[in-house]
Amino acid sequence: MSKIAKILLRLVLVALGFFAVTFTVYIFNLDMKLTALIEPFLLKHYDKIPRDKHL
């Protein structure tokens, strides 16, 4: 195999791997499940920030 063919093969494999990961995240709605896990920590953090309520 030529050097260009090896690079192209590697690029295609990386692209397929990236597609498989993003497809799995999409199908199982993993991004929103992760957000639901992180939300309590974010709320606790942002509730501690002092607010300037003057407009």
CHARMM internal coordinates of N, CA and C (Angstrom, degrees):
IC EDIT
DIST 1 N 1 CA 1.4482
DIST 1 CA 1 C 1.5226
ANGL 1 N 1 CA 1 C 109.88
DIST 1 C 2 N 1.2791
ANGL 1 CA 1 C 2 N 114.33
DIHE 1 N 1 CA 1 C 2 N 142.57
DIST 2 N 2 CA 1.4527
ANGL 1 C 2 N 2 CA 118.09
DIHE 1 CA 1 C 2 N 2 CA 178.78
DIST 2 CA 2 C 1.5255
ANGL 2 N 2 CA 2 C 110.21
DIHE 1 C 2 N 2 CA 2 C -78.08
DIST 2 C 3 N 1.3077
ANGL 2 CA 2 C 3 N 114.48
DIHE 2 N 2 CA 2 C 3 N 166.40
DIST 3 N 3 CA 1.4584
ANGL 2 C 3 N 3 CA 119.98
DIHE 2 CA 2 C 3 N 3 CA -178.43
DIST 3 CA 3 C 1.5252
ANGL 3 N 3 CA 3 C 111.25
DIHE 2 C 3 N 3 CA 3 C -64.93
DIST 3 C 4 N 1.3276
ANGL 3 CA 3 C 4 N 116.89
DIHE 3 N 3 CA 3 C 4 N -37.68
DIST 4 N 4 CA 1.4655
ANGL 3 C 4 N 4 CA 121.09
DIHE 3 CA 3 C 4 N 4 CA 179.78
DIST 4 CA 4 C 1.5286
ANGL 4 N 4 CA 4 C 110.72
DIHE 3 C 4 N 4 CA 4 C -66.46
DIST 4 C 5 N 1.3329
ANGL 4 CA 4 C 5 N 116.76
DIHE 4 N 4 CA 4 C 5 N -39.82
DIST 5 N 5 CA 1.4605
ANGL 4 C 5 N 5 CA 120.63
DIHE 4 CA 4 C 5 N 5 CA 179.30
DIST 5 CA 5 C 1.5286
ANGL 5 N 5 CA 5 C 110.69
DIHE 4 C 5 N 5 CA 5 C -64.02
DIST 5 C 6 N 1.3265
ANGL 5 CA 5 C 6 N 117.79
DIHE 5 N 5 CA 5 C 6 N -39.36
DIST 6 N 6 CA 1.4611
ANGL 5 C 6 N 6 CA 121.28
DIHE 5 CA 5 C 6 N 6 CA 178.52
DIST 6 CA 6 C 1.5287
ANGL 6 N 6 CA 6 C 110.92
DIHE 5 C 6 N 6 CA 6 C -65.32
DIST 6 C 7 N 1.3237
ANGL 6 CA 6 C 7 N 116.07
DIHE 6 N 6 CA 6 C 7 N -40.65
DIST 7 N 7 CA 1.4603
ANGL 6 C 7 N 7 CA 119.99
DIHE 6 CA 6 C 7 N 7 CA 178.96
DIST 7 CA 7 C 1.5236
ANGL 7 N 7 CA 7 C 110.07
DIHE 6 C 7 N 7 CA 7 C -65.66
DIST 7 C 8 N 1.3339
ANGL 7 CA 7 C 8 N 116.99
DIHE 7 N 7 CA 7 C 8 N -43.89
DIST 8 N 8 CA 1.4628
ANGL 7 C 8 N 8 CA 120.60
DIHE 7 CA 7 C 8 N 8 CA 178.73
DIST 8 CA 8 C 1.5264
ANGL 8 N 8 CA 8 C 111.69
DIHE 7 C 8 N 8 CA 8 C -63.45
DIST 8 C 9 N 1.3385
ANGL 8 CA 8 C 9 N 116.83
DIHE 8 N 8 CA 8 C 9 N -41.53
DIST 9 N 9 CA 1.4637
ANGL 8 C 9 N 9 CA 121.03
DIHE 8 CA 8 C 9 N 9 CA 178.19
DIST 9 CA 9 C 1.5257
ANGL 9 N 9 CA 9 C 110.15
DIHE 8 C 9 N 9 CA 9 C -61.47
DIST 9 C 10 N 1.3137
ANGL 9 CA 9 C 10 N 116.29
DIHE 9 N 9 CA 9 C 10 N -44.41
DIST 10 N 10 CA 1.4541
ANGL 9 C 10 N 10 CA 120.37
DIHE 9 CA 9 C 10 N 10 CA 179.80
DIST 10 CA 10 C 1.5347
ANGL 10 N 10 CA 10 C 110.87
DIHE 9 C 10 N 10 CA 10 C -64.43
DIST 10 C 11 N 1.3232
ANGL 10 CA 10 C 11 N 116.36
DIHE 10 N 10 CA 10 C 11 N -39.59
DIST 11 N 11 CA 1.4564
ANGL 10 C 11 N 11 CA 120.95
DIHE 10 CA 10 C 11 N 11 CA 178.40
DIST 11 CA 11 C 1.5239
ANGL 11 N 11 CA 11 C 111.38
DIHE 10 C 11 N 11 CA 11 C -64.74
DIST 11 C 12 N 1.3274
ANGL 11 CA 11 C 12 N 117.19
DIHE 11 N 11 CA 11 C 12 N -41.19
DIST 12 N 12 CA 1.4698
ANGL 11 C 12 N 12 CA 121.34
DIHE 11 CA 11 C 12 N 12 CA 178.25
DIST 12 CA 12 C 1.5246
ANGL 12 N 12 CA 12 C 110.12
DIHE 11 C 12 N 12 CA 12 C -65.30
DIST 12 C 13 N 1.3285
ANGL 12 CA 12 C 13 N 117.61
DIHE 12 N 12 CA 12 C 13 N -40.85
DIST 13 N 13 CA 1.4690
ANGL 12 C 13 N 13 CA 120.33
DIHE 12 CA 12 C 13 N 13 CA 179.33
DIST 13 CA 13 C 1.5323
ANGL 13 N 13 CA 13 C 111.62
DIHE 12 C 13 N 13 CA 13 C -65.54
DIST 13 C 14 N 1.3184
ANGL 13 CA 13 C 14 N 116.87
DIHE 13 N 13 CA 13 C 14 N -39.47
DIST 14 N 14 CA 1.4627
ANGL 13 C 14 N 14 CA 120.23
DIHE 13 CA 13 C 14 N 14 CA 177.36
DIST 14 CA 14 C 1.5214
ANGL 14 N 14 CA 14 C 109.74
DIHE 13 C 14 N 14 CA 14 C -65.02
DIST 14 C 15 N 1.3348
ANGL 14 CA 14 C 15 N 117.10
DIHE 14 N 14 CA 14 C 15 N -42.82
DIST 15 N 15 CA 1.4656
ANGL 14 C 15 N 15 CA 120.62
DIHE 14 CA 14 C 15 N 15 CA 179.87
DIST 15 CA 15 C 1.5236
ANGL 15 N 15 CA 15 C 110.77
DIHE 14 C 15 N 15 CA 15 C -63.96
DIST 15 C 16 N 1.3200
ANGL 15 CA 15 C 16 N 117.77
DIHE 15 N 15 CA 15 C 16 N -41.57
DIST 16 N 16 CA 1.4651
ANGL 15 C 16 N 16 CA 120.78
DIHE 15 CA 15 C 16 N 16 CA 178.13
DIST 16 CA 16 C 1.5293
ANGL 16 N 16 CA 16 C 111.26
DIHE 15 C 16 N 16 CA 16 C -65.37
DIST 16 C 17 N 1.3152
ANGL 16 CA 16 C 17 N 117.42
DIHE 16 N 16 CA 16 C 17 N -39.63
DIST 17 N 17 CA 1.4596
ANGL 16 C 17 N 17 CA 120.89
DIHE 16 CA 16 C 17 N 17 CA 176.70
DIST 17 CA 17 C 1.5077
ANGL 17 N 17 CA 17 C 111.72
DIHE 16 C 17 N 17 CA 17 C -63.37
DIST 17 C 18 N 1.3369
ANGL 17 CA 17 C 18 N 116.25
DIHE 17 N 17 CA 17 C 18 N -43.36
DIST 18 N 18 CA 1.4653
ANGL 17 C 18 N 18 CA 120.54
DIHE 17 CA 17 C 18 N 18 CA 177.49
DIST 18 CA 18 C 1.5144
ANGL 18 N 18 CA 18 C 110.48
DIHE 17 C 18 N 18 CA 18 C -62.52
DIST 18 C 19 N 1.3350
ANGL 18 CA 18 C 19 N 117.44
DIHE 18 N 18 CA 18 C 19 N -42.55
DIST 19 N 19 CA 1.4547
ANGL 18 C 19 N 19 CA 121.00
DIHE 18 CA 18 C 19 N 19 CA 178.56
DIST 19 CA 19 C 1.5300
ANGL 19 N 19 CA 19 C 110.93
DIHE 18 C 19 N 19 CA 19 C -62.78
DIST 19 C 20 N 1.3303
ANGL 19 CA 19 C 20 N 117.65
DIHE 19 N 19 CA 19 C 20 N -42.07
DIST 20 N 20 CA 1.4599
ANGL 19 C 20 N 20 CA 121.12
DIHE 19 CA 19 C 20 N 20 CA -179.35
DIST 20 CA 20 C 1.5309
ANGL 20 N 20 CA 20 C 110.94
DIHE 19 C 20 N 20 CA 20 C -62.42
DIST 20 C 21 N 1.3199
ANGL 20 CA 20 C 21 N 116.54
DIHE 20 N 20 CA 20 C 21 N -41.83
DIST 21 N 21 CA 1.4668
ANGL 20 C 21 N 21 CA 120.19
DIHE 20 CA 20 C 21 N 21 CA 179.80
DIST 21 CA 21 C 1.5240
ANGL 21 N 21 CA 21 C 110.72
DIHE 20 C 21 N 21 CA 21 C -66.67
DIST 21 C 22 N 1.3245
ANGL 21 CA 21 C 22 N 117.34
DIHE 21 N 21 CA 21 C 22 N -47.80
DIST 22 N 22 CA 1.4639
ANGL 21 C 22 N 22 CA 119.60
DIHE 21 CA 21 C 22 N 22 CA -178.46
DIST 22 CA 22 C 1.5283
ANGL 22 N 22 CA 22 C 111.54
DIHE 21 C 22 N 22 CA 22 C -67.77
DIST 22 C 23 N 1.3234
ANGL 22 CA 22 C 23 N 117.95
DIHE 22 N 22 CA 22 C 23 N -33.85
DIST 23 N 23 CA 1.4660
ANGL 22 C 23 N 23 CA 121.15
DIHE 22 CA 22 C 23 N 23 CA 177.18
DIST 23 CA 23 C 1.5247
ANGL 23 N 23 CA 23 C 110.21
DIHE 22 C 23 N 23 CA 23 C -65.62
DIST 23 C 24 N 1.3210
ANGL 23 CA 23 C 24 N 116.97
DIHE 23 N 23 CA 23 C 24 N -41.80
DIST 24 N 24 CA 1.4671
ANGL 23 C 24 N 24 CA 121.31
DIHE 23 CA 23 C 24 N 24 CA 178.61
DIST 24 CA 24 C 1.5325
ANGL 24 N 24 CA 24 C 110.36
DIHE 23 C 24 N 24 CA 24 C -63.60
DIST 24 C 25 N 1.3158
ANGL 24 CA 24 C 25 N 117.15
DIHE 24 N 24 CA 24 C 25 N -42.35
DIST 25 N 25 CA 1.4662
ANGL 24 C 25 N 25 CA 120.78
DIHE 24 CA 24 C 25 N 25 CA 177.44
DIST 25 CA 25 C 1.5230
ANGL 25 N 25 CA 25 C 109.87
DIHE 24 C 25 N 25 CA 25 C -61.29
DIST 25 C 26 N 1.3258
ANGL 25 CA 25 C 26 N 117.23
DIHE 25 N 25 CA 25 C 26 N -42.75
DIST 26 N 26 CA 1.4675
ANGL 25 C 26 N 26 CA 121.35
DIHE 25 CA 25 C 26 N 26 CA -179.01
DIST 26 CA 26 C 1.5248
ANGL 26 N 26 CA 26 C 111.62
DIHE 25 C 26 N 26 CA 26 C -66.27
DIST 26 C 27 N 1.3294
ANGL 26 CA 26 C 27 N 117.66
DIHE 26 N 26 CA 26 C 27 N -47.31
DIST 27 N 27 CA 1.4675
ANGL 26 C 27 N 27 CA 121.49
DIHE 26 CA 26 C 27 N 27 CA -175.33
DIST 27 CA 27 C 1.5314
ANGL 27 N 27 CA 27 C 111.10
DIHE 26 C 27 N 27 CA 27 C -63.97
DIST 27 C 28 N 1.3247
ANGL 27 CA 27 C 28 N 117.12
DIHE 27 N 27 CA 27 C 28 N -42.10
DIST 28 N 28 CA 1.4643
ANGL 27 C 28 N 28 CA 120.31
DIHE 27 CA 27 C 28 N 28 CA -176.18
DIST 28 CA 28 C 1.5312
ANGL 28 N 28 CA 28 C 112.90
DIHE 27 C 28 N 28 CA 28 C -95.05
DIST 28 C 29 N 1.3323
ANGL 28 CA 28 C 29 N 117.73
DIHE 28 N 28 CA 28 C 29 N 5.84
DIST 29 N 29 CA 1.4625
ANGL 28 C 29 N 29 CA 123.25
DIHE 28 CA 28 C 29 N 29 CA 177.36
DIST 29 CA 29 C 1.5339
ANGL 29 N 29 CA 29 C 111.05
DIHE 28 C 29 N 29 CA 29 C 54.15
DIST 29 C 30 N 1.3246
ANGL 29 CA 29 C 30 N 115.87
DIHE 29 N 29 CA 29 C 30 N 42.40
DIST 30 N 30 CA 1.4566
ANGL 29 C 30 N 30 CA 120.75
DIHE 29 CA 29 C 30 N 30 CA -174.02
DIST 30 CA 30 C 1.5196
ANGL 30 N 30 CA 30 C 113.20
DIHE 29 C 30 N 30 CA 30 C -71.20
DIST 30 C 31 N 1.3300
ANGL 30 CA 30 C 31 N 117.36
DIHE 30 N 30 CA 30 C 31 N -25.69
DIST 31 N 31 CA 1.4584
ANGL 30 C 31 N 31 CA 118.64
DIHE 30 CA 30 C 31 N 31 CA 179.88
DIST 31 CA 31 C 1.5274
ANGL 31 N 31 CA 31 C 110.92
DIHE 30 C 31 N 31 CA 31 C -66.28
DIST 31 C 32 N 1.3217
ANGL 31 CA 31 C 32 N 117.77
DIHE 31 N 31 CA 31 C 32 N -40.98
DIST 32 N 32 CA 1.4614
ANGL 31 C 32 N 32 CA 119.79
DIHE 31 CA 31 C 32 N 32 CA 179.63
DIST 32 CA 32 C 1.5292
ANGL 32 N 32 CA 32 C 111.23
DIHE 31 C 32 N 32 CA 32 C -75.28
DIST 32 C 33 N 1.3164
ANGL 32 CA 32 C 33 N 117.73
DIHE 32 N 32 CA 32 C 33 N -29.57
DIST 33 N 33 CA 1.4633
ANGL 32 C 33 N 33 CA 119.73
DIHE 32 CA 32 C 33 N 33 CA 175.86
DIST 33 CA 33 C 1.5227
ANGL 33 N 33 CA 33 C 110.18
DIHE 32 C 33 N 33 CA 33 C -67.49
DIST 33 C 34 N 1.3281
ANGL 33 CA 33 C 34 N 117.40
DIHE 33 N 33 CA 33 C 34 N -39.24
DIST 34 N 34 CA 1.4563
ANGL 33 C 34 N 34 CA 120.78
DIHE 33 CA 33 C 34 N 34 CA 176.31
DIST 34 CA 34 C 1.5285
ANGL 34 N 34 CA 34 C 110.70
DIHE 33 C 34 N 34 CA 34 C -66.12
DIST 34 C 35 N 1.3180
ANGL 34 CA 34 C 35 N 116.37
DIHE 34 N 34 CA 34 C 35 N -40.60
DIST 35 N 35 CA 1.4612
ANGL 34 C 35 N 35 CA 120.55
DIHE 34 CA 34 C 35 N 35 CA 177.74
DIST 35 CA 35 C 1.5272
ANGL 35 N 35 CA 35 C 110.73
DIHE 34 C 35 N 35 CA 35 C -62.08
DIST 35 C 36 N 1.3153
ANGL 35 CA 35 C 36 N 117.55
DIHE 35 N 35 CA 35 C 36 N -39.54
DIST 36 N 36 CA 1.4663
ANGL 35 C 36 N 36 CA 121.11
DIHE 35 CA 35 C 36 N 36 CA 178.62
DIST 36 CA 36 C 1.5297
ANGL 36 N 36 CA 36 C 110.65
DIHE 35 C 36 N 36 CA 36 C -65.04
DIST 36 C 37 N 1.3207
ANGL 36 CA 36 C 37 N 118.23
DIHE 36 N 36 CA 36 C 37 N -32.45
DIST 37 N 37 CA 1.4620
ANGL 36 C 37 N 37 CA 120.60
DIHE 36 CA 36 C 37 N 37 CA 177.39
DIST 37 CA 37 C 1.5237
ANGL 37 N 37 CA 37 C 112.08
DIHE 36 C 37 N 37 CA 37 C -72.81
DIST 37 C 38 N 1.3239
ANGL 37 CA 37 C 38 N 116.81
DIHE 37 N 37 CA 37 C 38 N -34.80
DIST 38 N 38 CA 1.4616
ANGL 37 C 38 N 38 CA 121.35
DIHE 37 CA 37 C 38 N 38 CA -175.97
DIST 38 CA 38 C 1.5243
ANGL 38 N 38 CA 38 C 111.74
DIHE 37 C 38 N 38 CA 38 C -83.55
DIST 38 C 39 N 1.3251
ANGL 38 CA 38 C 39 N 118.06
DIHE 38 N 38 CA 38 C 39 N -24.89
DIST 39 N 39 CA 1.4647
ANGL 38 C 39 N 39 CA 122.20
DIHE 38 CA 38 C 39 N 39 CA -172.71
DIST 39 CA 39 C 1.5306
ANGL 39 N 39 CA 39 C 114.56
DIHE 38 C 39 N 39 CA 39 C -53.68
DIST 39 C 40 N 1.3335
ANGL 39 CA 39 C 40 N 120.92
DIHE 39 N 39 CA 39 C 40 N -45.48
DIST 40 N 40 CA 1.4764
ANGL 39 C 40 N 40 CA 118.79
DIHE 39 CA 39 C 40 N 40 CA 179.72
DIST 40 CA 40 C 1.5260
ANGL 40 N 40 CA 40 C 113.20
DIHE 39 C 40 N 40 CA 40 C -59.17
DIST 40 C 41 N 1.3225
ANGL 40 CA 40 C 41 N 117.85
DIHE 40 N 40 CA 40 C 41 N -38.28
DIST 41 N 41 CA 1.4637
ANGL 40 C 41 N 41 CA 120.69
DIHE 40 CA 40 C 41 N 41 CA 178.69
DIST 41 CA 41 C 1.5240
ANGL 41 N 41 CA 41 C 111.22
DIHE 40 C 41 N 41 CA 41 C -67.81
DIST 41 C 42 N 1.3385
ANGL 41 CA 41 C 42 N 116.34
DIHE 41 N 41 CA 41 C 42 N -39.62
DIST 42 N 42 CA 1.4585
ANGL 41 C 42 N 42 CA 120.25
DIHE 41 CA 41 C 42 N 42 CA 177.91
DIST 42 CA 42 C 1.5245
ANGL 42 N 42 CA 42 C 110.98
DIHE 41 C 42 N 42 CA 42 C -66.54
DIST 42 C 43 N 1.3191
ANGL 42 CA 42 C 43 N 117.63
DIHE 42 N 42 CA 42 C 43 N -41.35
DIST 43 N 43 CA 1.4609
ANGL 42 C 43 N 43 CA 120.57
DIHE 42 CA 42 C 43 N 43 CA 179.47
DIST 43 CA 43 C 1.5265
ANGL 43 N 43 CA 43 C 110.91
DIHE 42 C 43 N 43 CA 43 C -63.74
DIST 43 C 44 N 1.3251
ANGL 43 CA 43 C 44 N 115.89
DIHE 43 N 43 CA 43 C 44 N -41.94
DIST 44 N 44 CA 1.4631
ANGL 43 C 44 N 44 CA 119.54
DIHE 43 CA 43 C 44 N 44 CA 178.96
DIST 44 CA 44 C 1.5302
ANGL 44 N 44 CA 44 C 110.17
DIHE 43 C 44 N 44 CA 44 C -62.05
DIST 44 C 45 N 1.3328
ANGL 44 CA 44 C 45 N 116.50
DIHE 44 N 44 CA 44 C 45 N -41.94
DIST 45 N 45 CA 1.4602
ANGL 44 C 45 N 45 CA 120.61
DIHE 44 CA 44 C 45 N 45 CA 179.92
DIST 45 CA 45 C 1.5254
ANGL 45 N 45 CA 45 C 111.20
DIHE 44 C 45 N 45 CA 45 C -65.39
DIST 45 C 46 N 1.3172
ANGL 45 CA 45 C 46 N 117.54
DIHE 45 N 45 CA 45 C 46 N -48.99
DIST 46 N 46 CA 1.4597
ANGL 45 C 46 N 46 CA 120.56
DIHE 45 CA 45 C 46 N 46 CA -175.49
DIST 46 CA 46 C 1.5263
ANGL 46 N 46 CA 46 C 112.69
DIHE 45 C 46 N 46 CA 46 C -74.75
DIST 46 C 47 N 1.3171
ANGL 46 CA 46 C 47 N 118.42
DIHE 46 N 46 CA 46 C 47 N -21.54
DIST 47 N 47 CA 1.4603
ANGL 46 C 47 N 47 CA 120.18
DIHE 46 CA 46 C 47 N 47 CA 174.99
DIST 47 CA 47 C 1.5286
ANGL 47 N 47 CA 47 C 111.49
DIHE 46 C 47 N 47 CA 47 C -71.15
DIST 47 C 48 N 1.3328
ANGL 47 CA 47 C 48 N 117.94
DIHE 47 N 47 CA 47 C 48 N -22.95
DIST 48 N 48 CA 1.4579
ANGL 47 C 48 N 48 CA 121.75
DIHE 47 CA 47 C 48 N 48 CA 179.76
DIST 48 CA 48 C 1.5181
ANGL 48 N 48 CA 48 C 112.53
DIHE 47 C 48 N 48 CA 48 C -80.28
DIST 48 C 49 N 1.3119
ANGL 48 CA 48 C 49 N 118.59
DIHE 48 N 48 CA 48 C 49 N -15.38
DIST 49 N 49 CA 1.4679
ANGL 48 C 49 N 49 CA 121.60
DIHE 48 CA 48 C 49 N 49 CA -176.45
DIST 49 CA 49 C 1.5323
ANGL 49 N 49 CA 49 C 109.28
DIHE 48 C 49 N 49 CA 49 C -75.21
DIST 49 C 50 N 1.3364
ANGL 49 CA 49 C 50 N 116.02
DIHE 49 N 49 CA 49 C 50 N 126.86
DIST 50 N 50 CA 1.4724
ANGL 49 C 50 N 50 CA 118.24
DIHE 49 CA 49 C 50 N 50 CA 178.60
DIST 50 CA 50 C 1.5314
ANGL 50 N 50 CA 50 C 110.85
DIHE 49 C 50 N 50 CA 50 C -65.97
DIST 50 C 51 N 1.3191
ANGL 50 CA 50 C 51 N 115.63
DIHE 50 N 50 CA 50 C 51 N 143.19
DIST 51 N 51 CA 1.4644
ANGL 50 C 51 N 51 CA 121.40
DIHE 50 CA 50 C 51 N 51 CA -177.06
DIST 51 CA 51 C 1.5232
ANGL 51 N 51 CA 51 C 110.01
DIHE 50 C 51 N 51 CA 51 C -110.10
DIST 51 C 52 N 1.3117
ANGL 51 CA 51 C 52 N 116.06
DIHE 51 N 51 CA 51 C 52 N 142.17
DIST 52 N 52 CA 1.4485
ANGL 51 C 52 N 52 CA 122.36
DIHE 51 CA 51 C 52 N 52 CA 170.55
DIST 52 CA 52 C 1.5056
ANGL 52 N 52 CA 52 C 106.68
DIHE 51 C 52 N 52 CA 52 C -102.27
DIST 52 C 53 N 1.3226
ANGL 52 CA 52 C 53 N 116.87
DIHE 52 N 52 CA 52 C 53 N 105.62
DIST 53 N 53 CA 1.4709
ANGL 52 C 53 N 53 CA 120.85
DIHE 52 CA 52 C 53 N 53 CA -171.60
DIST 53 CA 53 C 1.5189
ANGL 53 N 53 CA 53 C 113.15
DIHE 52 C 53 N 53 CA 53 C -92.85
DIST 53 C 54 N 1.3204
ANGL 53 CA 53 C 54 N 117.94
DIHE 53 N 53 CA 53 C 54 N 8.17
DIST 54 N 54 CA 1.4544
ANGL 53 C 54 N 54 CA 121.27
DIHE 53 CA 53 C 54 N 54 CA 179.45
DIST 54 CA 54 C 1.5208
ANGL 54 N 54 CA 54 C 109.81
DIHE 53 C 54 N 54 CA 54 C -81.97
DIST 54 C 55 N 1.3077
ANGL 54 CA 54 C 55 N 116.06
DIHE 54 N 54 CA 54 C 55 N 133.66
DIST 55 N 55 CA 1.4580
ANGL 54 C 55 N 55 CA 120.20
DIHE 54 CA 54 C 55 N 55 CA 177.68
DIST 55 CA 55 C 1.5114
ANGL 55 N 55 CA 55 C 110.87
DIHE 54 C 55 N 55 CA 55 C -104.41
END
COOR INIT
IC SEED 1 N 1 CA 1 C
IC BUILD
